[in-house]
């Protein structure tokens, strides 16, 4: 990393940490268990009606599929904030190119919170980040949809989740195999410090949409304690899934991909012996230019969102949210300090790091949570041709670029 870029990013993290440290906020007062149960009891009948309607609609939408050559059961998992939901369609497209498999049902419990009636109104007065306390009906819904999908066998399945999805893979894969599906565990590999910052940024972005677009969304605060536990769990969990795949290599596959949509490990093709080595290499490598732009954008957006909410007392943050943001920014500052100071690091997708060595036309996810991406064509060999939406970037988007990055882009 160029020293001046590093210094500018560190100045930004220092400024943001100073601002967050200056806020004197009260701790939140979460719902008691009795309050949670009271709300659930009041909404039970309508929740069940919404639930039954969703199942009926699911059955209708699955009535027209053709007989498959391959029925895929794909579990897509990784850190909170890794960018799984954003990259889901790219993963589906990959399976569509490589295999003759059925269209996919996407099962993501985060997309089914609207089953719980009036949930936003129950939570909007200081409790928006407590939506997981009401996730029981959502989890039941996801499990029933999964069982229905396996029973009917008319669609492939993409199930998206965090570490829980990984820990349940073995049992769900066994059910899938019994129903004629071919399971594949796909791990989304992202530097954990980048993922944690993205989770804070995701909440800031959702608050912006709630405030300025009147959307009923649910920011999720990922505690340092939970995220740190996930990081510690990962090697053992990967090892168990790897061992299960090797024991069932004819029926089960294992893949690792990153935000650049590169395949880092694929059990279906020649690969290195230890999948954990591929993951460690990805999650400890130097950051790319695109990732630096993303970090800069996220730091800027986090400060703007928190400052607006504090200044205007609209969904004003509580102490716990600020503490989580401070932890994420501190970790990013340490990550930036560890970056090498040279210009010869990886700029975009590194074809040699891919399982198939071919990343032509791959997409780099600049903002893994809101859909901003830059399509690049890496087949030119020389200067990278940036096309599409990136070529038509609005002039004010430069505000998210570091001064050095702006000057380098105009050379």
VOPAGU-2260 file (C-alpha; in pm, 1 decimal, decimal comma):
REM VOPAGU-2260
SITE   aa  ch    i         X         Y         Z
SITE  UNK   A    0       0,0       0,0       0,0
SITE  UNK   A    1     128,3     344,3     -84,6
SITE  UNK   A    2     231,6     518,4     235,1
SITE  UNK   A    3      22,4     830,4     166,6
SITE  UNK   A    4    -293,8     623,2     108,5
SITE  UNK   A    5    -226,1     436,8     431,7
SITE  UNK   A    6    -178,5     762,7     620,4
SITE  UNK   A    7    -500,8     910,1     480,6
SITE  UNK   A    8    -702,6     605,8     580,7
SITE  UNK   A    9    -548,0     602,8     926,8
SITE  UNK   A   10    -626,5     971,8     966,1
SITE  UNK   A   11    -987,6     890,1     880,3
SITE  UNK   A   12   -1006,8     604,3    1131,1
SITE  UNK   A   13    -847,0     825,0    1399,9
SITE  UNK   A   14   -1098,4    1101,9    1332,6
SITE  UNK   A   15   -1393,7     861,7    1340,8
SITE  UNK   A   16   -1273,6     697,8    1662,6
SITE  UNK   A   17   -1230,8    1040,0    1823,1
SITE  UNK   A   18   -1585,4    1135,2    1722,1
SITE  UNK   A   19   -1734,4     807,9    1846,7
SITE  UNK   A   20   -1544,0     844,6    2173,2
SITE  UNK   A   21   -1688,1    1193,1    2223,7
SITE  UNK   A   22   -2046,5    1068,2    2221,8
SITE  UNK   A   23   -2199,5    1035,5    2566,8
SITE  UNK   A   24   -2492,0     802,5    2504,1
SITE  UNK   A   25   -2714,3     597,8    2729,3
SITE  UNK   A   26   -2716,6     217,4    2712,5
SITE  UNK   A   27   -3023,4      65,6    2550,4
SITE  UNK   A   28   -3301,6     -94,6    2753,3
SITE  UNK   A   29   -3393,7    -409,6    2560,3
SITE  UNK   A   30   -3725,8    -587,8    2567,9
SITE  UNK   A   31   -3770,4    -827,9    2856,3
SITE  UNK   A   32   -3859,2   -1186,3    2776,9
SITE  UNK   A   33   -4209,5   -1118,3    2908,8
SITE  UNK   A   34   -4249,8    -825,6    2667,0
SITE  UNK   A   35   -4128,8   -1039,0    2376,7
SITE  UNK   A   36   -4375,5   -1316,0    2459,6
SITE  UNK   A   37   -4659,4   -1065,2    2498,5
SITE  UNK   A   38   -4599,0    -924,2    2149,5
SITE  UNK   A   39   -4571,4   -1273,2    2000,3
SITE  UNK   A   40   -4897,8   -1380,2    2167,2
SITE  UNK   A   41   -5080,9   -1073,8    2034,5
SITE  UNK   A   42   -4967,0   -1145,2    1676,6
SITE  UNK   A   43   -4989,5   -1525,7    1670,5
SITE  UNK   A   44   -5306,0   -1558,7    1462,3
SITE  UNK   A   45   -5197,2   -1317,4    1188,9
SITE  UNK   A   46   -4846,3   -1462,6    1187,0
SITE  UNK   A   47   -4989,0   -1809,5    1123,5
SITE  UNK   A   48   -5207,7   -1671,4     843,0
SITE  UNK   A   49   -4905,5   -1506,8     679,7
SITE  UNK   A   50   -4707,9   -1825,9     726,6
SITE  UNK   A   51   -4975,2   -2044,3     561,9
SITE  UNK   A   52   -5009,7   -1796,8     274,5
SITE  UNK   A   53   -4632,6   -1800,0     213,7
SITE  UNK   A   54   -4625,0   -2180,0     206,7
SITE  UNK   A   55   -4918,1   -2187,4     -37,6
SITE  UNK   A   56   -4744,8   -1937,7    -265,6
SITE  UNK   A   57   -4425,7   -2142,0    -245,6
SITE  UNK   A   58   -4608,3   -2458,3    -352,5
SITE  UNK   A   59   -4772,6   -2279,4    -645,5
SITE  UNK   A   60   -4442,7   -2133,6    -764,4
SITE  UNK   A   61   -4281,3   -2479,4    -758,5
SITE  UNK   A   62   -4544,4   -2654,4    -966,5
SITE  UNK   A   63   -4399,0   -2593,9   -1312,8
SITE  UNK   A   64   -4041,4   -2719,8   -1298,3
SITE  UNK   A   65   -3902,3   -2972,5   -1542,3
SITE  UNK   A   66   -3734,7   -3299,3   -1449,4
SITE  UNK   A   67   -3373,7   -3225,9   -1359,8
SITE  UNK   A   68   -3047,8   -3387,4   -1445,6
SITE  UNK   A   69   -2909,2   -3239,7   -1123,4
SITE  UNK   A   70   -3089,2   -3126,6    -810,5
SITE  UNK   A   71   -2857,1   -2908,8    -608,4
SITE  UNK   A   72   -2872,6   -2834,1    -237,8
SITE  UNK   A   73   -2628,5   -2546,8    -180,2
SITE  UNK   A   74   -2554,4   -2403,7     163,5
SITE  UNK   A   75   -2389,0   -2062,3     135,8
SITE  UNK   A   76   -2237,4   -1947,1     462,9
SITE  UNK   A   77   -1972,1   -1723,6     618,3
SITE  UNK   A   78   -1913,8   -1435,3     856,2
SITE  UNK   A   79   -2189,7   -1184,1     928,6
SITE  UNK   A   80   -2124,3    -896,7     687,6
SITE  UNK   A   81   -1934,6   -1114,9     439,6
SITE  UNK   A   82   -2169,2   -1018,0     154,9
SITE  UNK   A   83   -2348,6   -1349,7      99,6
SITE  UNK   A   84   -2690,4   -1208,9      10,1
SITE  UNK   A   85   -2539,3    -971,7    -245,3
SITE  UNK   A   86   -2334,2   -1248,3    -409,3
SITE  UNK   A   87   -2612,6   -1511,4    -406,0
SITE  UNK   A   88   -2726,5   -1452,6    -765,2
SITE  UNK   A   89   -2369,3   -1475,5    -891,9
SITE  UNK   A   90   -2337,6   -1813,9    -721,4
SITE  UNK   A   91   -2662,5   -1931,6    -881,9
SITE  UNK   A   92   -2537,4   -1811,1   -1220,1
SITE  UNK   A   93   -2215,4   -2008,3   -1168,7
SITE  UNK   A   94   -2403,3   -2333,3   -1106,9
SITE  UNK   A   95   -2624,7   -2256,6   -1406,2
SITE  UNK   A   96   -2318,6   -2225,7   -1631,4
SITE  UNK   A   97   -2138,1   -2529,8   -1498,1
SITE  UNK   A   98   -2421,0   -2779,0   -1447,4
SITE  UNK   A   99   -2760,3   -2866,5   -1592,4
SITE  UNK   A  100   -2948,6   -2815,4   -1266,7
SITE  UNK   A  101   -3295,7   -2695,1   -1173,3
SITE  UNK   A  102   -3375,8   -2330,3   -1102,8
SITE  UNK   A  103   -3306,2   -2235,4    -742,8
SITE  UNK   A  104   -3529,4   -2154,7    -450,2
SITE  UNK   A  105   -3337,0   -1905,4    -235,5
SITE  UNK   A  106   -3398,5   -1969,8     133,1
SITE  UNK   A  107   -3270,8   -1677,7     341,4
SITE  UNK   A  108   -3432,8   -1626,0     680,1
SITE  UNK   A  109   -3345,5   -1255,8     669,4
SITE  UNK   A  110   -3591,1   -1212,4     381,3
SITE  UNK   A  111   -3890,2   -1348,5     570,2
SITE  UNK   A  112   -3926,7   -1109,1     861,5
SITE  UNK   A  113   -4239,9    -965,5     702,8
SITE  UNK   A  114   -4419,0   -1284,1     808,9
SITE  UNK   A  115   -4442,3   -1129,6    1155,9
SITE  UNK   A  116   -4717,6    -866,1    1132,8
SITE  UNK   A  117   -4645,2    -513,0    1253,0
SITE  UNK   A  118   -4294,0    -613,2    1361,9
SITE  UNK   A  119   -4146,7    -279,6    1252,6
SITE  UNK   A  120   -4403,2     -85,2    1453,9
SITE  UNK   A  121   -4332,5    -296,1    1760,5
SITE  UNK   A  122   -3958,0    -232,8    1732,6
SITE  UNK   A  123   -3922,3     119,0    1594,9
SITE  UNK   A  124   -3914,5     297,0    1931,2
SITE  UNK   A  125   -3562,9     206,7    2032,8
SITE  UNK   A  126   -3572,1    -168,4    1961,5
SITE  UNK   A  127   -3503,7    -202,8    1587,4
SITE  UNK   A  128   -3190,1    -408,9    1642,4
SITE  UNK   A  129   -3383,8    -666,2    1849,3
SITE  UNK   A  130   -3562,4    -833,9    1558,2
SITE  UNK   A  131   -3379,3   -1163,3    1619,7
SITE  UNK   A  132   -3578,2   -1204,7    1942,4
SITE  UNK   A  133   -3880,8   -1264,1    1719,3
SITE  UNK   A  134   -3705,9   -1497,6    1475,2
SITE  UNK   A  135   -3863,8   -1819,4    1599,5
SITE  UNK   A  136   -4143,1   -1812,6    1341,7
SITE  UNK   A  137   -3891,9   -1718,1    1075,5
SITE  UNK   A  138   -3667,2   -2011,1    1159,0
SITE  UNK   A  139   -3965,3   -2248,2    1154,8
SITE  UNK   A  140   -4063,1   -2107,3     816,3
SITE  UNK   A  141   -3715,8   -2159,4     673,8
SITE  UNK   A  142   -3703,7   -2515,3     802,1
SITE  UNK   A  143   -4045,9   -2598,5     661,1
SITE  UNK   A  144   -3964,9   -2444,8     323,9
SITE  UNK   A  145   -3641,4   -2645,2     318,1
SITE  UNK   A  146   -3827,5   -2966,5     400,8
SITE  UNK   A  147   -4095,2   -2890,2     139,4
SITE  UNK   A  148   -3827,9   -2821,1    -123,0
SITE  UNK   A  149   -3651,9   -3148,1     -50,5
SITE  UNK   A  150   -3981,1   -3339,6     -47,8
SITE  UNK   A  151   -4110,5   -3200,1    -376,9
SITE  UNK   A  152   -3773,0   -3213,3    -551,5
SITE  UNK   A  153   -3879,9   -2961,9    -816,8
SITE  UNK   A  154   -3620,5   -2693,3    -757,2
SITE  UNK   A  155   -3259,6   -2669,8    -655,6
SITE  UNK   A  156   -3206,7   -2501,2    -318,5
SITE  UNK   A  157   -2973,3   -2221,6    -212,2
SITE  UNK   A  158   -2980,9   -2178,1     165,6
SITE  UNK   A  159   -2801,9   -1866,2     293,6
SITE  UNK   A  160   -2683,8   -1824,5     650,7
SITE  UNK   A  161   -2401,5   -1746,4     887,1
SITE  UNK   A  162   -2225,3   -1996,0    1107,5
SITE  UNK   A  163   -2547,5   -2173,6    1202,3
SITE  UNK   A  164   -2590,3   -2281,3     840,5
SITE  UNK   A  165   -2239,7   -2424,5     843,0
SITE  UNK   A  166   -2289,2   -2611,0    1168,4
SITE  UNK   A  167   -2614,1   -2768,2    1040,3
SITE  UNK   A  168   -2473,3   -2860,9     698,3
SITE  UNK   A  169   -2394,3   -3224,9     775,1
SITE  UNK   A  170   -2745,3   -3308,7     897,8
SITE  UNK   A  171   -2921,0   -3114,4     620,8
SITE  UNK   A  172   -2690,4   -3264,7     357,1
SITE  UNK   A  173   -2785,0   -3615,3     472,4
SITE  UNK   A  174   -3155,9   -3528,9     429,0
SITE  UNK   A  175   -3081,2   -3379,5      88,1
SITE  UNK   A  176   -2895,8   -3688,7     -31,8
SITE  UNK   A  177   -3184,6   -3909,7      82,6
SITE  UNK   A  178   -3416,7   -3692,2    -130,2
SITE  UNK   A  179   -3202,5   -3720,4    -442,9
SITE  UNK   A  180   -3012,8   -3391,5    -410,5
SITE  UNK   A  181   -2639,9   -3332,5    -448,1
SITE  UNK   A  182   -2524,3   -3105,1    -162,5
SITE  UNK   A  183   -2250,0   -2844,3    -182,8
SITE  UNK   A  184   -2117,7   -2629,8     102,1
SITE  UNK   A  185   -1996,7   -2291,5     -25,5
SITE  UNK   A  186   -1795,4   -2079,9     216,3
SITE  UNK   A  187   -1769,3   -1704,3     150,3
SITE  UNK   A  188   -1411,5   -1613,7     242,4
SITE  UNK   A  189   -1358,1   -1253,6     357,0
SITE  UNK   A  190   -1106,5   -1097,0     593,1
SITE  UNK   A  191   -1294,5   -1098,2     927,3
SITE  UNK   A  192   -1206,0    -734,2    1002,2
SITE  UNK   A  193   -1349,9    -632,3     664,2
SITE  UNK   A  194   -1664,6    -838,5     732,1
SITE  UNK   A  195   -1713,7    -683,2    1076,9
SITE  UNK   A  196   -1682,0    -330,2     939,9
SITE  UNK   A  197   -1929,3    -426,1     665,7
SITE  UNK   A  198   -2179,1    -542,1     927,1
SITE  UNK   A  199   -2161,5    -197,8    1094,8
SITE  UNK   A  200   -2187,7     -28,9     756,3
SITE  UNK   A  201   -2487,7    -246,6     668,5
SITE  UNK   A  202   -2672,9    -120,4     974,4
SITE  UNK   A  203   -2584,5     240,7     890,8
SITE  UNK   A  204   -2711,5     189,5     536,9
SITE  UNK   A  205   -3035,7      33,6     661,9
SITE  UNK   A  206   -3095,5     323,6     901,6
SITE  UNK   A  207   -3051,0     562,1     607,9
SITE  UNK   A  208   -3314,5     372,4     410,4
SITE  UNK   A  209   -3549,7     373,2     709,0
SITE  UNK   A  210   -3510,3     747,3     761,5
SITE  UNK   A  211   -3492,7     877,8     404,5
SITE  UNK   A  212   -3693,3     615,8     212,0
SITE  UNK   A  213   -3948,3     516,9     478,9
SITE  UNK   A  214   -3859,1     150,6     444,3
SITE  UNK   A  215   -3940,1     -98,6     717,9
SITE  UNK   A  216   -3602,4    -262,9     769,9
SITE  UNK   A  217   -3415,1    -411,4    1063,3
SITE  UNK   A  218   -3053,5    -313,5    1131,1
SITE  UNK   A  219   -2859,3    -590,4    1300,9
SITE  UNK   A  220   -2588,6    -514,5    1552,6
SITE  UNK   A  221   -2330,8    -793,6    1564,9
SITE  UNK   A  222   -2163,3    -787,0    1903,9
SITE  UNK   A  223   -1787,6    -817,4    1937,7
SITE  UNK   A  224   -1839,6   -1113,2    2170,8
SITE  UNK   A  225   -2047,3   -1302,5    1913,3
SITE  UNK   A  226   -1824,5   -1217,4    1617,6
SITE  UNK   A  227   -1506,6   -1313,2    1806,3
SITE  UNK   A  228   -1665,1   -1646,4    1896,4
SITE  UNK   A  229   -1747,6   -1705,5    1531,0
SITE  UNK   A  230   -1384,9   -1636,0    1429,4
SITE  UNK   A  231   -1261,3   -1890,5    1684,1
SITE  UNK   A  232   -1515,9   -2151,4    1570,4
SITE  UNK   A  233   -1430,6   -2126,5    1200,8
SITE  UNK   A  234   -1121,4   -2353,9    1166,4
SITE  UNK   A  235   -1286,5   -2644,2    1348,6
SITE  UNK   A  236   -1611,4   -2602,8    1156,2
SITE  UNK   A  237   -1432,2   -2591,9     821,8
SITE  UNK   A  238   -1232,9   -2898,1     922,4
SITE  UNK   A  239   -1548,4   -3094,8    1006,9
SITE  UNK   A  240   -1720,6   -3001,0     681,3
SITE  UNK   A  241   -1404,1   -3084,2     486,2
SITE  UNK   A  242   -1381,4   -3425,7     653,6
SITE  UNK   A  243   -1751,3   -3493,2     582,8
SITE  UNK   A  244   -1705,4   -3398,6     217,6
SITE  UNK   A  245   -1401,3   -3625,3     178,7
SITE  UNK   A  246   -1589,1   -3916,3     334,8
SITE  UNK   A  247   -1877,7   -3857,7      92,8
SITE  UNK   A  248   -1687,4   -3723,7    -207,9
SITE  UNK   A  249   -1919,3   -3885,1    -464,0
SITE  UNK   A  250   -2226,3   -3716,1    -317,4
SITE  UNK   A  251   -2102,7   -3392,4    -153,2
SITE  UNK   A  252   -1899,2   -3096,0    -280,8
SITE  UNK   A  253   -1714,1   -2813,7    -105,9
SITE  UNK   A  254   -1627,2   -2472,6    -251,3
SITE  UNK   A  255   -1467,8   -2151,8    -125,4
SITE  UNK   A  256   -1529,7   -1822,6    -306,9
SITE  UNK   A  257   -1454,0   -1459,7    -228,8
SITE  UNK   A  258   -1619,4   -1122,4    -289,5
SITE  UNK   A  259   -1451,0   -1100,4    -626,9
SITE  UNK   A  260   -1649,4   -1411,9    -728,1
SITE  UNK   A  261   -1325,4   -1607,5    -756,4
SITE  UNK   A  262   -1326,1   -1977,8    -678,8
SITE  UNK   A  263   -1044,2   -2039,0    -431,9
SITE  UNK   A  264   -1118,0   -2406,4    -369,0
SITE  UNK   A  265   -1343,8   -2653,7    -549,3
SITE  UNK   A  266   -1352,1   -3021,5    -453,3
SITE  UNK   A  267   -1487,8   -3103,6    -801,3
SITE  UNK   A  268   -1161,4   -2993,2    -962,5
SITE  UNK   A  269    -788,6   -3027,5    -886,2
SITE  UNK   A  270    -725,4   -2846,7    -559,3
SITE  UNK   A  271    -476,1   -2815,1    -278,4
SITE  UNK   A  272    -486,6   -3064,5       5,7
SITE  UNK   A  273    -602,4   -2835,0     284,9
SITE  UNK   A  274    -904,1   -2610,3     226,1
SITE  UNK   A  275    -812,6   -2415,2     538,6
SITE  UNK   A  276    -488,3   -2305,6     372,0
SITE  UNK   A  277    -686,1   -2150,0      84,4
SITE  UNK   A  278    -910,5   -1969,0     331,7
SITE  UNK   A  279    -622,0   -1843,1     545,4
SITE  UNK   A  280    -441,4   -1712,6     236,7
SITE  UNK   A  281    -750,1   -1520,0     123,7
SITE  UNK   A  282    -834,1   -1378,3     463,9
SITE  UNK   A  283    -479,5   -1258,6     540,9
SITE  UNK   A  284    -367,5   -1127,3     199,2
SITE  UNK   A  285    -304,1    -753,1     134,7
SITE  UNK   A  286    -610,0    -547,7      49,2
SITE  UNK   A  287    -680,9    -455,6    -312,1
SITE  UNK   A  288    -738,5    -102,5    -440,6
SITE  UNK   A  289   -1110,9    -175,9    -468,2
SITE  UNK   A  290   -1118,7    -291,3    -107,2
SITE  UNK   A  291    -945,3      29,2       3,5
SITE  UNK   A  292   -1210,2     230,8    -179,7
SITE  UNK   A  293   -1479,2      23,4      -9,7
SITE  UNK   A  294   -1324,2      74,3     335,7
SITE  UNK   A  295   -1304,6     448,0     275,4
SITE  UNK   A  296   -1666,6     458,3     159,7
SITE  UNK   A  297   -1789,7     256,2     454,7
SITE  UNK   A  298   -1602,4     466,9     712,8
SITE  UNK   A  299   -1746,9     782,6     557,7
SITE  UNK   A  300   -2101,9     645,3     547,8
SITE  UNK   A  301   -2087,9     513,1     906,0
SITE  UNK   A  302   -1988,1     854,8    1038,9
SITE  UNK   A  303   -2246,7    1040,4     829,5
SITE  UNK   A  304   -2527,3     809,3     941,8
SITE  UNK   A  305   -2442,0     813,1    1312,8
SITE  UNK   A  306   -2383,5    1188,9    1315,9
SITE  UNK   A  307   -2714,2    1260,2    1141,2
SITE  UNK   A  308   -2905,5    1038,9    1381,4
SITE  UNK   A  309   -2735,4    1195,9    1684,5
SITE  UNK   A  310   -2776,1    1555,9    1564,7
SITE  UNK   A  311   -3142,0    1513,1    1468,2
SITE  UNK   A  312   -3244,8    1265,2    1740,0
SITE  UNK   A  313   -3395,1    1034,7    1478,5
SITE  UNK   A  314   -3336,0     670,1    1564,7
SITE  UNK   A  315   -3053,5     802,2    1780,2
SITE  UNK   A  316   -2791,8     535,1    1853,6
SITE  UNK   A  317   -2737,1     386,5    2194,9
SITE  UNK   A  318   -2409,6     318,9    2369,2
SITE  UNK   A  319   -2384,5     -44,1    2257,1
SITE  UNK   A  320   -2405,1      48,8    1887,6
SITE  UNK   A  321   -2126,5     304,5    1926,9
SITE  UNK   A  322   -1910,6      52,9    2110,1
SITE  UNK   A  323   -1953,2    -198,3    1826,6
SITE  UNK   A  324   -1871,1      67,0    1566,9
SITE  UNK   A  325   -1560,8     169,6    1762,6
SITE  UNK   A  326   -1444,0    -192,7    1780,5
SITE  UNK   A  327   -1491,7    -239,5    1404,8
SITE  UNK   A  328   -1307,7      83,0    1317,6
SITE  UNK   A  329   -1021,9       2,1    1558,3
SITE  UNK   A  330    -974,4    -336,3    1393,6
SITE  UNK   A  331    -974,1    -180,4    1049,2
SITE  UNK   A  332    -710,5      70,8    1163,6
SITE  UNK   A  333    -486,6    -215,5    1278,6
SITE  UNK   A  334    -547,3    -397,4     948,2
SITE  UNK   A  335    -445,8     -86,7     752,4
SITE  UNK   A  336    -127,9     -52,8     957,9
SITE  UNK   A  337     -30,2    -408,0     859,0
SITE  UNK   A  338     -66,6    -343,3     483,7
SITE  UNK   A  339     253,2    -354,8     271,9
SITE  UNK   A  340     376,3     -24,1     133,5
SITE  UNK   A  341     422,4     -99,4    -233,8
SITE  UNK   A  342     228,8     -69,2    -557,8
SITE  UNK   A  343     290,4    -423,8    -677,0
SITE  UNK   A  344      12,6    -591,3    -481,4
SITE  UNK   A  345    -296,2    -745,1    -638,6
SITE  UNK   A  346    -510,5    -477,0    -807,5
SITE  UNK   A  347    -815,9    -674,0    -918,4
SITE  UNK   A  348    -900,2   -1043,5    -949,3
SITE  UNK   A  349    -588,2   -1262,2    -949,1
SITE  UNK   A  350    -649,2   -1533,9   -1206,6
SITE  UNK   A  351    -371,8   -1749,3   -1062,0
SITE  UNK   A  352    -558,8   -1764,0    -732,2
SITE  UNK   A  353    -867,3   -1919,2    -888,2
SITE  UNK   A  354    -943,1   -2290,6    -889,7
SITE  UNK   A  355   -1001,9   -2283,6   -1265,2
SITE  UNK   A  356    -756,7   -2002,8   -1345,4
SITE  UNK   A  357   -1016,1   -1810,4   -1545,4
SITE  UNK   A  358   -1183,9   -1501,4   -1403,8
SITE  UNK   A  359   -1259,5   -1315,2   -1724,5
SITE  UNK   A  360   -1554,0   -1087,9   -1678,2
SITE  UNK   A  361   -1569,4   -1138,5   -1300,9
SITE  UNK   A  362   -1736,4    -878,9   -1079,7
SITE  UNK   A  363   -1562,5    -708,5    -790,1
SITE  UNK   A  364   -1807,6    -621,9    -510,7
SITE  UNK   A  365   -1724,0    -268,1    -399,9
SITE  UNK   A  366   -2018,6    -256,0    -162,0
SITE  UNK   A  367   -2108,1    -606,0     -63,0
SITE  UNK   A  368   -2429,5    -508,4     112,5
SITE  UNK   A  369   -2606,3    -253,0    -105,0
SITE  UNK   A  370   -2547,2    -379,7    -455,3
SITE  UNK   A  371   -2280,3    -141,2    -581,6
SITE  UNK   A  372   -2036,1    -328,7    -801,6
SITE  UNK   A  373   -1783,4    -260,8   -1075,5
SITE  UNK   A  374   -1782,5    -504,5   -1367,5
SITE  UNK   A  375   -1429,7    -552,7   -1498,1
SITE  UNK   A  376   -1291,1    -740,6   -1793,3
SITE  UNK   A  377    -957,6    -896,7   -1703,5
SITE  UNK   A  378    -893,2   -1048,5   -2044,3
SITE  UNK   A  379    -711,1    -745,9   -2185,8
SITE  UNK   A  380    -377,8    -832,6   -2025,4
SITE  UNK   A  381    -281,1    -467,0   -2004,6
SITE  UNK   A  382    -495,0    -182,1   -1877,9
SITE  UNK   A  383    -814,8    -307,9   -1718,7
SITE  UNK   A  384   -1124,6    -197,7   -1908,0
SITE  UNK   A  385   -1395,8     -77,7   -1671,6
SITE  UNK   A  386   -1734,8     -90,8   -1836,7
SITE  UNK   A  387   -2105,0     -45,5   -1771,3
SITE  UNK   A  388   -2224,9     140,6   -1465,0
SITE  UNK   A  389   -1870,5     212,8   -1347,9
SITE  UNK   A  390   -1792,5     399,0   -1668,8
SITE  UNK   A  391   -2100,9     613,0   -1612,1
SITE  UNK   A  392   -2020,5     683,7   -1247,8
SITE  UNK   A  393   -2170,8    1009,5   -1125,0
SITE  UNK   A  394   -1915,3    1279,5   -1058,4
SITE  UNK   A  395   -2009,2    1315,0    -692,5
SITE  UNK   A  396   -1910,6     952,4    -628,7
SITE  UNK   A  397   -1554,2    1083,6    -618,5
SITE  UNK   A  398   -1634,7    1204,9    -269,4
SITE  UNK   A  399   -1594,9     845,7    -155,3
SITE  UNK   A  400   -1245,6     815,5    -305,0
SITE  UNK   A  401    -931,3     903,0    -116,5
SITE  UNK   A  402    -758,7    1213,7    -259,3
SITE  UNK   A  403    -465,7    1002,0    -376,1
SITE  UNK   A  404    -700,7     756,9    -545,8
SITE  UNK   A  405    -874,5    1043,6    -728,0
SITE  UNK   A  406    -544,7    1182,5    -852,9
SITE  UNK   A  407    -420,4     838,7    -962,1
SITE  UNK   A  408    -742,8     775,2   -1156,2
SITE  UNK   A  409    -686,6    1085,5   -1369,3
SITE  UNK   A  410    -328,1    1006,2   -1465,0
